[in-house]
Amino acid sequence: MSAGTGAAAPQQKKTQGFQAAGARRPIGGGPFGGMGSGEKAQNFGPSVKRLFGRLKSERGWLTGVVLLGVVSVVLSVLGPKILGNATNIIFSGFLSKKLPAGMTVDQAVEAARQKYGDQIAGVLRGAGIHPGHGIDFPALEMTLGIVLVLYVASSVFSWLQGYLLNGVTQRTVYRLRRDVEAKVHRLPLTYFDRTPRGELLSRVTNDIDNISQSLQQTISQLVISVLTVIGVLVMMFTISWLLALIALITVPLTIGITAMIGKRAQKQFVAQWAHTGALNAQIEEGYTGHALVKVFGRHKEVEERFAQKNQELYGASFGGQFVSGLIMPATMFVGNLIYVAIAVIGGLLVASGSMKIGDVQAFIQYTRQFTQPLAQLGSMANLLQSGVASAERVFELLDADEEVPDPEPAQSPAGRTGRLEFDHVAFRYEPEKPLIDDLSLVAEPGHTIAVVGPTGAGKTTLVNLIMRFYELDGGRITVDGVDTSAMTRADLRARTGMVLQDTWLFQGTIRENIAYGKPGATDDEITAAAEAAYVDRFVHSLPDGYDTVLDDEGGNVSAGEKQLITIARAFIAKPSVLILDEATSSVDTRTELLVQRAMSELRKDRTSFVIAHRLSTIRDADLILVMEAGAIVEQGTHDELLAAGGAYARLYEAQFAAPVDAEEQAPVPALVGAPAGPPTAGQIVREGLEEAAESGDLEAP
């Protein structure tokens, strides 16, 4: 829709569920749809690559994130080694104080061997004793101070890393949302015709939010965990290559467990987000058709459908979380086995004098630091799989076929006379089902073209082709001599205004809704348009006049008043071509008279296409087209078509002959003063005309 025309989105084909029953689109809703809920997952690897590929523009900041992570991890992994030295100082001082001063280390070791055996002697030799000395508290304080500084500095750098990373992920998601929003405006109307709105809304909101959360947590865990594993492994090898090799067994076991469990969890996460979209579509549909559900007493059925979709979502969500939740316990179990092995072997090495007790303590700490990030990497698969499942759905939207791009360079008509020509136009929604074939007609400037015919004849499709909501399969349509396919859509729609039977109003003031047809409109222009469309007649009865705020469905004004506002919006746009699609189908008789008079003013000096089922509204049309099955079967003026006695005459007779016959055959009351029967349709119309004339709304016919 062009904002400059005030044109609402075209009427779509009916979809399933309540939309097929009449609740197709809420006023102010807009044409949203989405993919179905049964799609298969794409390849996990390419999707991950594409998702992280969107971080390319953040390479500089990501470099800073990695560098800060390196510094934080280095400071963190140095802590256990230095803390092990503090343990050695305490242990050495405790043993040294038990020995007499003046004794040499060799004498102390020999005495221990003779009294306790070789194992205690080995421990004593490896402890770095100084007989007669106690705990070196200055050295202990300095060591603990260094550890404290290291841990504080590591935390500060980790916080800075998180701060930068938050900016990286939020900017990435911001660009993703921006791209999705731009994509929605490039999608053809056929995309929205075949898909429910709730599904697309779920992709634009829930899935992108899930991607944001997944990126925020997985990138942080990935950087820290990988750097921690590398840093801890280096420190392990500096202490004991034997224990380090034992710890390395954890890596292939963790990878194997993660791959085995993750493969099963991915299917569940894909199903989870697919069911989320389907449930959102169900909720949106039920909410939009709430009144219809109540009228037909179908709330039980709606509740059952909701319960079914909710149960499907519960099953997929529970399955995905449960299966992926097995990764961390499994990897922690492997880590605990390695921890026990290192504790036992480390104790034997201390007993043999090959290692100091502080080194074993440090190694055990490193074991925890080593297995924990591996377990985090495993559990990160939970978030990553969920995020990738959402990313696949968003990428499917971004990869959807777009409408044909505007030509470059584009042509533009020199004038704005509004001459329209259909030249052997062909169109079909589905290749195997032709709708319009070889349609030719000319709409001269200032003429009113009425299009009538049974439902499904192609009337609305005809005007949608004028707006290029759909692309032609054959032929061409020209505006003032220029092919519409050679014009930009913005230029074409700026020359065209639409007033539909589905009034489209957004949440805002009446003034803003009218001005939507012309950005930057002055108050005088808004008032003039409102007066021409008879909005000014009722707006002063509202509490705040033109500043009365309408809700997103225009619920605080009547259906006829909403229609008059949309006509005022078309007035202010001053289009050269006007399309009126059943604009009076949902209003009462008196309001219809006002709407018709407003539309008559609006049609002056403009080429107008009027789609109408009420033939009384188009008697004064310059040309009436009668369509059946996508073809024009008759054309002419009202009198000419009635005289021809063809399809138009049959339609006219079906609408007016039966009421007139019923009125003529109505029984006359037998007694004077007896109560009369119910008023006939003709009486109601006449009374409405008389009442309108008396009130000054219309001149008496």
Secondary structure, DSSP 8 states (H G I E B T S, - for coil): --TTTT---------SHHHHTT----TTT-------TT-----HHHHHHHHHHTTGGGHHHHHHHHHHHHHHHHHHHHHHHHHHHHHHHHHHHHHHHHS-TT--HHHHHHHHHHHH-HHHHHHHHHTT--TT----HHHHHHHHHHHHHHHHHHHHHHHHHHHHHHHHHHHHHHHHHHHHHHHHHHS-HHHHHSS-HHHHHHIIIIIHHHHHHHHHHHHHHHHHHHHHHHHHHHHHHHH-HHHHHHHHTHHHHHHHHHHHHHHHHHHHHHHHHHHHHHHHHHHHHHHHTHHHHHHTT-HHHHHHHHHHHHHHHHHHHHHHHHHHHTHHHHHHHHHHHHHHHHHHHHHHHHHTTSS-HHHHHHHHHHHHHHHHHHHHHHHHHHHHHHHHHHHHHHHHHHTS-------SS----S-----EEEEEEEE-SBTTB--EEEEEEEE-TT-EEEEE-STTSSHHHHHHHHTTSS--SEEEEEETTEEGGGS-HHHHHHTEEEEESS----SEEHHHHHHTTSTT--HHHHHHHHHHTT-HHHHTTSTTGGG-EE-TT-TTS-HHHHHHHHHHHHHHH--SEEEEESTTTTS-HHHHHHHHHHHHHHHTTSEEEEE-S-GGGGTT-SEEEEEETTEEEEEE-HHHHHHHTSHHHHHHHHHHHHHHHHHHT----SSTT-------HHHHHHHHHHHHHHHTSS---
